[in-house]
Amino acid sequence: MNTPARKTSVMDQHKPQRVVFVLMSQFTMLCFSSAIECLRLANRVAGEQLYDWKIIGEGGETATCSNGCVFNLTGDLHELDRDDFVMLCGGLDIQKATTKSMLNWVRREARRGVKLAGLCTAGYTLAKAGLLDGKRATIHWENHDSFLEEFDDIELTKSVFVVDGNRITTAGGTASIDLMLKLIADDHGEALANEVADTLIYSSIRTDQDTQRLSIPTRIGVRHPKLSKVIQIMEANIEEPISPAILAKDVGMSTRQLERLFRRYLSRSPKRYYMELRLQKARNLLMQTDMSVINVALACGFASPSHFSKCYRSHYNTTPYRERGTQAAKAEPAADSA
């Protein structure tokens, strides 16, 4: 059987494509290592240097990822070649990592025509810099709600990755592998990308049409079409909750049947399950945005701050105000550490 010929690209006759990884504070190691390993393996499998890379970051010395490992950097945020491909690697506390100097640098490189990708939560940095306005994008599902609240001019999807012109975003984690395999296929053909995937023992390559979260039946461990449909409706209507009676009617059940369905499979009432979804979103907003507690309450379907506070304390054993204060305290250095 004949092996498919590798696609010939402009880069086959010229210098390797250089990828510049920008490691932000508290970046996720998996999103970075997945991306750089795909490039290394592409070179190895092809038997030639198709890609090279450098690792830079603010300050130019070291960058610490979210698991505590420290990486040595090869440079600070300096001016790049126009043909460079920049990949920002984000992770925890992305708002804090998105400093003024980082934003200025990203905007400057964008004006020079450099292609920019935001891996994991670094899509936030591109959005904050105004580089995703009017474009499609994605971000890790934990940051989805806060992103929607802050950026109105961006079409946020739940895809594993999104390529919109010279702006690219991923959902994080192994989504970097899917993105890099696509980029390798675009540059050098699917045969090479498939060989890289095989070397990685990566047998289920996802595309930009795949969503980042598991399906509802997989998440809840139950395959019941009407239960899944109701949960889907709940997740899509957090700000204006729908009554159990209407939910039941939407899937052709009585309210009592819906109640029994939830108790049988999820050991809680529909009302309780819906409340937990709303409180989970509220916690994400409190920890990831500067929204006031009142606005968080309204965004999660609570008519009054007092009711919101009562429900929040019952579920998380703390108040929304204390949650916000605890998060702020974690972001500040200890007073006696100087």
C-alpha positions, -999 to 999 in steps of 0.1 A, spaced: 0 0 0 13 34 -9 19 59 19 2 93 12 27 119 2 34 146 27 20 179 17 46 204 5 44 238 20 62 271 17 80 261 49 95 230 32 118 253 11 124 280 38 133 283 74 113 264 101 82 280 115 91 295 149 66 293 177 71 316 206 55 303 238 47 330 264 44 314 298 21 335 320 20 334 358 3 302 371 0 287 335 -12 252 331 16 228 324 -5 204 304 -16 230 278 20 240 273 36 206 273 10 192 249 16 219 224 54 218 225 56 180 223 35 180 192 61 203 175 90 181 187 74 150 174 65 166 141 103 173 136 112 138 147 87 120 125 94 142 95 132 138 99 138 175 95 133 207 115 98 219 105 94 239 137 116 256 163 105 275 194 115 297 222 100 303 256 96 338 270 76 356 296 73 387 316 106 395 334 125 371 312 139 349 339 115 322 352 78 313 351 59 292 377 31 270 365 0 261 385 15 229 399 45 248 413 71 237 387 95 265 377 106 270 341 136 290 329 128 315 302 149 324 272 138 360 271 115 389 281 86 403 261 106 417 233 98 425 197 94 394 175 97 386 138 64 391 119 65 354 108 66 342 144 36 324 158 28 335 194 11 311 219 1 326 252 -1 299 279 -26 308 306 -39 290 337 -50 301 372 -57 337 382 -56 348 345 -69 383 354 -39 388 377 -15 374 351 -29 397 324 -8 427 334 -7 461 318 27 453 303 15 420 289 -15 437 273 7 464 257 31 438 243 3 417 229 -14 446 212 19 458 198 27 424 183 -8 421 169 -4 454 151 27 441 135 7 412 121 19 383 143 -4 353 146 -16 349 182 -31 320 201 -45 319 236 -41 284 252 -63 275 281 -74 307 299 -51 330 278 -81 337 255 -90 361 283 -58 380 277 -65 383 240 -100 394 247 -89 420 273 -65 434 247 -94 438 223 -80 413 198 -110 390 198 -138 416 192 -162 404 165 -145 370 164 -153 335 175 -134 321 205 -134 296 233 -120 293 268 -119 267 295 -155 259 307 -148 270 342 -141 306 329 -170 305 304 -196 324 326 -172 351 337 -160 356 301 -195 361 289 -202 387 315 -172 408 306 -170 405 268 -201 413 248 -185 416 213 -171 381 212 -189 350 200 -179 326 227 -183 289 219 -179 257 238 -155 242 212 -123 224 220 -105 251 200 -114 279 176 -94 293 147 -107 326 135 -82 342 110 -50 349 128 -66 346 163 -67 312 179 -81 300 213 -83 267 230 -102 253 260 -70 241 277 -55 208 287 -53 182 259 -71 206 235 -36 219 227 -29 185 211 -60 188 189 -51 223 178 -14 214 171 -24 184 150 -47 206 130 -19 232 125 6 205 115 -19 190 90 -25 225 75 12 231 72 25 196 62 -5 173 55 -27 150 74 -3 120 70 23 137 92 -3 149 117 -17 113 120 18 100 126 23 125 154 -10 114 169 0 78 167 33 85 184 14 103 212 -9 73 215 -37 98 208 -64 79 191 -94 103 192 -84 135 174 -110 163 180 -119 191 156 -132 226 162 -167 211 159 -162 191 191 -172 205 225 -149 206 255 -172 192 282 -185 156 285 -221 151 274 -247 155 301 -254 117 303 -217 111 308 -213 138 334 -243 127 355 -237 90 349 -272 85 336 -285 79 301 -321 91 303 -331 114 274 -357 134 292 -335 139 323 -307 151 300 -330 174 282 -343 190 314 -307 196 327 -298 211 293 -327 236 297 -316 244 332 -280 251 323 -292 274 295 -315 294 318 -296 303 349 -304 340 349 -341 335 346 -349 301 362 -378 281 348 -403 265 371 -404 226 375 -439 226 361 -428 242 328 -397 220 327 -418 190 330 -442 201 304 -413 208 280 -403 172 280 -439 157 281 -440 148 318 -460 157 348 -444 176 376 -446 145 399 -430 123 372 -401 148 369 -397 149 407 -395 111 408 -370 111 379 -346 134 397 -349 116 430 -343 82 414 -312 91 394 -298 122 412 -310 118 448 -324 154 449 -354 173 437 -353 193 404 -355 225 424 -325 215 445 -304 205 414 -313 237 397 -303 257 428 -269 239 428 -263 249 391 -271 285 399 -248 286 430 -220 270 411 -222 297 384 -224 323 412 -192 310 428 -174 311 395 -184 347 390 -174 357 425 -140 342 421 -132 352 386 -148 386 381 -151 420 398 -189 419 396 -206 432 427 -224 406 448 -257 421 439 -250 417 402 -238 382 407 -270 374 424 -291 389 396 -270 370 370 -278 337 387 -315 343 391 -318 355 427 -342 384 432 -326 397 464 -290 397 478 -304 384 512 -319 353 496 -288 347 475 -266 350 506 -288 326 526 -287 300 498 -250 304 492 -242 300 529 -263 269 532 -245 253 502 -209 265 507 -208 272 544 -197 307 538 -213 339 525 -207 354 491 -190 384 507 -166 362 527 -159 341 496 -150 372 477 -128 384 506 -110 351 509 -102 351 472 -88 386 474 -67 377 504 -52 348 484 -42 371 457 -23 394 480 11 385 494 12 378 531 19 409 552 48 393 570 64 378 539 84 410 529 
